[in-house]
């Protein structure tokens, strides 16, 4: 799950202003996939010129220089060239600027006013409130293979005792220990529910995120698997943990990582795959793009065009042997594609060179190269411990039918008879009860995790840990 990023490098220039006063601090907020990102434009002027800087309080950024600032005929225009940002709005008699914020080819309505913007408080009724009815402890453990320290939270049903335990493995993208996204904290809710049901839980910040050390940007799913292995090693040192009852729960990419670890480690007693993948990464992405695109109203013709283009790109990735060569091959291909299709849509004001670099950067990186090429089947075949694989029927990111069938087929091929595969109606990728399954719904739903799914997970784990 990626969110809108604001780059912080630019050049400040000034453009003329009319007699109407526009100076001062103008406050607004972007609403992107349900999240709110506050922005502030600080506008100043001298005798003839107007200039500005931008603040992004929620990202801890202040005084970002703009490239151009223009106020004429009640219309304010501000650009930040290096970040491909454009803002244009009209100042009304009520001292409100009604306008649009653009970045990277996307447009978002954003009005500005002199009043400080207060973020809307999100309602998340399942989120537990301290003090908890169980023991919660901040912990640190070492991944000696990677030479990094990871930080997390270990919750125990009681301070004293010996308990079965699960390690929570997050989905793709930089995640903290609560797998926090779009105002939801799925792992906090899941951890709370399981701990109250007698199961200890270790959840931790991804490497390079929050209090964990390391570099997230250079890591692949295989690297993240070593983080899980180090979490297992740590739990084996804890006297409160039953060392024969250590399980893994992986969500999305975490459901890809759990079998990698379980296929090699005898210390894993069971695994739960929450929207885990069973088919190769390139096929996942093609299905995902098609389903989300359709839910977003993109025409069948455009979807087919995108699929054809992506298949060619994925073919280049699958044939690549190193990132440097992949970068070159993709650059050549996309440059030729632009030449063959001069009407190709690009963000306003973006040069062909910058557009090509942006496209290549999204694909020619360690994580994406690994994910596109990785087929979970061979590792799933080696998993011998009990497996619970569940998906939401309306999951548009890891489609339920294709992946559950592939997971079951691979486990069965490997001789594993301790497998339960289940699809939940009306649940999305986050296991929320939903209408369409579109990612645009995630933040608008108050529920963080379906109680039915929580109950299924807890009951199954209790059966494995009797």
C-alpha positions in Angstrom: 0.0 0.0 0.0 1.8 3.2 -1.1 0.8 6.7 -0.1 1.4 10.1 -1.8 5.0 11.3 -1.2 6.1 14.9 -1.2 9.7 15.4 -2.4 11.6 18.1 -0.7 14.1 19.5 -3.3 13.3 22.5 -5.5 14.3 26.0 -6.6 12.6 29.1 -5.4 11.7 31.8 -7.9 9.1 34.6 -7.8 6.5 35.8 -10.2 4.5 39.1 -10.2 1.4 39.7 -8.1 -1.6 41.9 -8.5 -2.7 44.4 -6.0 -5.0 41.9 -4.2 -3.4 40.6 -1.0 -2.6 36.9 -0.9 0.1 37.0 1.8 -0.1 34.8 4.9 -0.4 31.2 5.8 -2.8 29.1 3.8 -3.9 25.8 5.2 -5.4 22.8 3.5 -5.4 19.0 3.4 -5.1 16.3 0.8 -7.4 13.3 1.1 -5.7 10.4 -0.6 -7.3 6.9 -0.2 -9.0 8.1 2.9 -5.8 9.4 4.6 -5.4 13.1 5.3 -2.2 15.0 4.6 -2.0 18.5 5.9 -0.3 21.1 3.7 0.5 24.7 4.3 1.6 27.4 1.8 3.4 30.3 3.3 3.0 33.2 0.9 5.0 36.4 1.1 5.6 39.4 -1.1 7.8 42.5 -1.6 6.8 45.6 -3.7 6.2 43.7 -6.9 6.8 40.0 -6.4 5.2 37.1 -4.6 6.9 34.0 -3.3 6.1 31.0 -1.1 7.3 27.9 0.7 5.3 24.8 1.6 5.1 22.9 4.9 3.9 19.3 5.3 3.3 19.0 9.1 2.4 15.3 9.0 5.7 14.5 7.3 7.7 16.8 9.6 8.7 18.9 6.6 8.9 22.7 6.8 10.0 25.5 4.5 10.0 23.4 1.3 10.9 25.9 -1.5 8.6 26.3 -4.4 9.7 26.9 -8.0 7.1 29.4 -9.1 4.3 31.4 -7.3 1.9 33.4 -9.3 -1.2 35.3 -8.1 -3.2 37.1 -10.8 -6.9 37.8 -11.4 -7.7 36.1 -8.1 -6.0 32.9 -9.3 -3.1 31.4 -7.2 -0.7 29.1 -9.0 2.2 27.4 -7.2 4.6 24.8 -8.6 7.4 22.6 -7.2 9.1 21.3 -10.3 11.4 18.6 -8.7 8.3 17.0 -7.1 6.1 17.4 -10.1 3.7 19.4 -7.9 1.2 21.9 -9.2 -1.5 23.8 -7.3 -4.1 26.1 -8.8 -6.9 27.8 -7.0 -9.3 30.7 -7.1 -9.6 33.1 -4.1 -13.2 33.9 -3.3 -14.9 36.7 -1.3 -15.1 34.4 1.7 -11.3 34.2 1.8 -11.3 30.6 0.7 -9.1 29.4 -2.1 -10.9 26.6 -4.1 -8.4 24.6 -6.1 -6.7 21.4 -7.2 -3.5 19.8 -6.2 -1.7 17.7 -8.8 1.3 15.4 -8.5 2.6 12.6 -10.6 -0.4 12.7 -13.0 -3.0 12.6 -10.3 -5.3 15.4 -9.3 -6.9 16.0 -5.9 -9.3 18.7 -4.8 -7.8 20.9 -2.1 -9.1 24.1 -0.7 -7.1 26.6 1.3 -8.0 28.9 4.1 -6.3 31.1 6.7 -7.7 28.9 9.5 -5.6 26.1 10.8 -6.9 22.7 9.5 -7.8 20.1 12.1 -7.7 16.5 10.9 -10.9 14.5 11.1 -10.8 12.0 13.9 -11.3 8.5 12.5 -13.6 6.0 14.2 -12.0 2.7 14.8 -14.1 0.9 17.4 -12.0 -2.3 17.5 -8.8 -0.6 18.4 -7.9 -1.6 22.0 -7.4 1.0 24.7 -4.8 0.9 27.4 -4.5 -0.4 30.0 -4.7 -3.8 28.4 -6.0 -6.9 30.3 -2.7 -8.7 29.5 1.0 -8.2 29.7 2.6 -6.1 27.0 6.3 -5.6 26.6 8.6 -3.7 24.3 11.3 -6.0 23.0 14.4 -5.9 20.7 16.1 -8.8 19.0 19.0 -9.3 16.6 19.1 -10.5 13.0 22.7 -11.6 13.1 22.6 -12.6 9.4 21.7 -9.1 8.4 23.6 -7.4 11.2 20.5 -5.4 12.3 18.3 -5.0 15.4 14.6 -5.3 15.2 12.0 -3.7 17.6 8.6 -5.0 18.5 6.0 -5.8 21.1 5.5 -9.1 22.8 2.1 -9.6 24.4 1.4 -12.4 26.8 -1.9 -13.6 28.3 -0.4 -13.2 31.7 3.0 -12.1 33.0 3.8 -15.5 34.3 3.2 -18.8 32.5 4.2 -20.8 29.4 2.2 -20.0 26.3 1.9 -20.8 22.6 2.9 -17.9 20.4 2.5 -16.5 16.9 4.7 -14.1 15.0 2.9 -11.6 12.8 4.4 -10.9 9.4 3.3 -7.8 7.6 2.3 -7.2 4.0 4.2 -5.3 1.3 5.5 -1.8 1.8 7.1 -0.2 4.9 4.9 -1.3 7.9 5.2 -0.7 11.6 4.4 -3.4 14.1 0.7 -2.7 14.0 0.7 -2.9 10.1 -0.8 0.6 10.3 -2.4 1.9 7.1 -5.2 4.2 6.2 -6.1 4.8 9.8 -6.3 1.1 10.6 -4.1 -1.0 12.8 -4.9 -4.6 11.8 -2.0 -6.3 13.7 -2.9 -4.4 16.9 -6.5 -5.6 16.7 -5.4 -9.2 15.8 -2.8 -9.3 18.5 -5.2 -8.0 21.1 -7.8 -10.7 20.1 -5.4 -13.6 20.2 -3.7 -12.6 23.4 -7.1 -12.4 25.1 -7.6 -15.9 23.8 -4.5 -17.3 25.5 -2.1 -17.0 22.7 1.1 -14.9 23.0 1.9 -12.6 20.0 5.1 -11.0 18.8 4.7 -8.2 16.2 7.6 -6.0 15.1 8.5 -3.0 12.9 9.8 -3.9 9.5 13.5 -3.4 9.1 14.4 0.3 8.7 10.9 1.3 9.9 10.1 3.0 13.3 12.4 1.6 15.9 13.9 -1.3 13.8 17.3 -0.9 12.1 18.3 -1.8 8.6 17.5 -0.6 5.1 14.0 -1.4 3.9 14.5 -0.1 0.3 17.2 -2.7 -0.6 15.5 -5.7 1.0 13.5 -8.5 -0.7 11.0 -11.0 0.6 13.9 -13.4 1.1 15.6 -10.8 3.4 12.4 -10.3 5.3 12.3 -14.1 5.9 15.6 -13.9 7.8 13.9 -11.3 10.1 11.2 -13.8 10.9 13.9 -16.5 11.6 15.6 -14.1 14.0 12.2 -13.5 15.7 11.9 -17.3 16.2 15.4 -17.5 17.7 14.5 -14.7 20.1 11.3 -16.4 21.2 13.2 -19.6 22.0 15.1 -17.6 24.6 11.9 -16.6 26.5 10.9 -18.8 29.4 7.2 -17.7 28.9 7.1 -19.3 25.4 6.3 -22.9 24.6 9.1 -23.6 22.1 7.2 -26.4 20.5 4.2 -24.2 19.7 5.7 -21.3 17.7 3.5 -20.3 14.8 3.5 -17.7 12.0 0.7 -15.5 10.7 1.5 -13.7 7.5 -0.7 -11.2 5.7 -0.4 -10.6 2.0 3.4 -10.6 1.3 3.7 -12.0 4.8 1.7 -14.9 3.6 4.4 -15.4 1.0 7.2 -15.1 3.6 5.7 -17.5 6.2 6.0 -20.6 3.9 9.6 -19.7 3.0 10.5 -19.8 6.7 8.3 -22.9 7.5 9.8 -24.8 4.5 13.3 -24.6 6.1 12.6 -24.5 9.9 11.5 -27.3 12.2 10.8 -24.7 14.8 7.6 -23.6 13.0 4.6 -25.6 14.5 1.9 -24.1 12.2 1.2 -21.2 9.8 -1.8 -19.0 9.0 -1.8 -17.4 5.6 -4.0 -14.3 5.5 -4.5 -13.4 1.8 -1.3 -15.2 1.1 -0.1 -15.7 -2.5 -0.1 -19.0 -4.3 0.8 -17.9 -7.8 3.9 -16.1 -9.3 4.3 -12.4 -8.6 3.8 -11.2 -12.2 0.5 -13.1 -12.4 -0.6 -11.5 -9.1 0.1 -8.0 -10.4 -1.7 -8.6 -13.7 -4.8 -9.9 -11.9 -4.6 -7.1 -9.3 -4.3 -4.3 -11.9 -7.2 -5.7 -13.9 -9.6 -6.1 -10.9 -8.7 -2.7 -9.3 -8.8 -1.0 -12.7 -12.3 -2.4 -13.4 -13.5 -1.4 -10.0 -12.2 2.1 -10.7 -14.1 2.4 -13.9 -11.3 1.9 -16.4 -12.6 0.7 -19.8 -12.0 -2.9 -20.9 -10.1 -1.6 -23.9 -7.7 0.4 -21.7 -7.3 -2.5 -19.3 -6.4 -4.8 -22.1 -3.9 -2.3 -23.4 -2.3 -2.0 -19.9 -2.1 -5.8 -19.6 -0.4 -6.2 -22.9 2.2 -3.6 -21.9 2.7 -5.0 -18.5 3.2 -8.5 -19.8 6.0 -7.2 -22.0 7.6 -5.5 -19.1 7.3 -8.5 -16.8 8.9 -10.6 -19.5 11.9 -8.3 -19.5 12.1 -8.7 -15.7 11.8 -12.4 -15.7 14.7 -12.7 -18.2 16.9 -10.3 -16.2 19.9 -11.5 -14.2 20.9 -8.2 -12.5 19.4 -4.9 -11.6 21.9 -2.8 -13.6 21.1 -4.6 -16.9 17.4 -4.6 -16.0 17.6 -0.8 -15.7 19.1 -0.5 -19.1 16.7 -2.9 -20.8 13.6 -1.2 -19.3 14.9 2.2 -20.3 15.4 1.1 -23.9 11.9 -0.6 -24.0 10.0 2.3 -22.4 11.8 4.9 -24.6 10.8 2.9 -27.7 7.3 2.5 -26.4 7.0 6.3 -26.0 8.3 6.8 -29.5 5.8 4.3 -30.9 3.0 5.8 -28.9 3.5 9.6 -28.9 0.1 10.1 -27.3 1.1 8.1 -24.2 -0.3 10.0 -21.2 2.4 11.5 -18.9 2.0 13.8 -15.9 1.6 17.4 -16.9 4.9 19.1 -17.4 7.0 16.0 -17.1 9.7 15.4 -19.7 10.0 12.0 -21.5 13.3 11.5 -19.7 11.9 12.0 -16.3 8.8 9.9 -17.1 11.1 7.0 -18.2 13.2 7.3 -15.0 10.1 7.2 -12.9 8.7 4.1 -14.6 12.0 2.3 -14.4 12.5 3.1 -10.8 9.2 1.5 -9.9 10.3 -1.8 -11.4 14.1 -2.0 -11.4 14.5 -2.4 -7.6 15.4 -5.4 -5.5 12.0 -6.0 -4.0 10.0 -5.7 -7.2 12.4 -7.8 -9.2 12.2 -10.6 -6.6 8.5 -10.4 -6.3 7.8 -10.6 -10.0 10.0 -13.6 -10.4 9.0 -15.5 -7.3 6.7 -18.5 -7.5 5.5 -19.7 -4.0 4.7 -23.2 -5.2 8.0 -24.9 -4.6 8.3 -23.6 -1.0 4.7 -24.4 -0.3 5.4 -28.0 -1.4 8.1 -28.3 1.3 5.8 -27.1 4.2 4.9 -30.0 6.4 3.3 -28.2 9.4 -0.5 -27.5 9.7 -1.7 -24.6 7.5 -4.7 -22.4 7.6 -5.1 -20.3 4.4 -8.0 -17.8 4.3 -9.0 -15.1 1.9 -11.8 -12.6 1.4 -14.1 -13.2 -1.5 -13.8 -9.6 -2.5 -10.0 -9.3 -2.3 -8.9 -7.4 -5.4 -5.2 -7.3 -4.4 -4.6 -11.0 -3.9 -7.6 -12.6 -5.7 -9.1 -15.3 -3.6 -10.0 -18.1 -6.0 -6.7 -18.3 -7.9 -4.5 -18.1 -4.9 -6.3 -20.4 -2.5 -6.5 -23.0 -5.3 -2.8 -22.7 -6.0 -1.9 -22.8 -2.3 -4.0 -26.0 -1.7 -2.6 -27.6 -4.8 1.0 -27.0 -3.8 0.6 -28.2 -0.2 -1.3 -31.3 -1.4 1.4 -32.0 -4.0 4.0 -31.9 -1.2 2.0 -34.5 0.9 0.7 -32.1 3.5 -2.7 -33.4 4.7 -3.1 -30.9 7.6 -4.5 -28.1 5.4 -7.6 -25.9 5.7 -8.4 -23.5 2.9 -11.4 -21.1 3.4 -12.9 -18.2 1.6 -14.9 -15.6 3.5 -17.8 -13.9 1.7 -17.9 -10.1 1.5 -14.4 -9.6 3.0 -11.7 -7.6 1.3 -7.9 -7.8 1.4 -7.8 -6.4 4.9 -10.5 -8.8 6.0 -13.0 -6.0 6.5 -16.7 -6.5 5.7 -17.1 -4.4 2.5 -19.2 -3.6 -0.5 -16.8 -3.7 -3.5 -13.4 -4.8 -2.2 -11.8 -1.7 -3.8 -8.8 -0.3 -1.9 -10.6 3.1 -1.9 -13.0 1.6 0.6 -10.5 0.6 3.2 -10.3 3.8 5.1 -14.0 4.6 4.9 -14.9 1.3 6.7 -14.9 1.6 10.5 -14.3 -2.1 11.0 -10.6 -3.0 11.1 -10.8 -6.8 11.1 -13.9 -9.0 10.7 -14.9 -10.7 14.0 -15.8 -13.8 12.0 -12.3 -14.1 10.6 -10.7 -13.3 14.0 -12.7 -16.1 15.6 -11.8 -18.6 12.9 -8.1 -17.8 13.3 -8.2 -18.1 17.1 -10.1 -21.4 17.1 -7.8 -23.0 14.6 -4.7 -22.0 16.5 -6.1 -23.3 19.7 -6.7 -26.7 18.0 -3.0 -26.8 16.9 -1.7 -25.9 20.3 -3.7 -28.2 22.6 
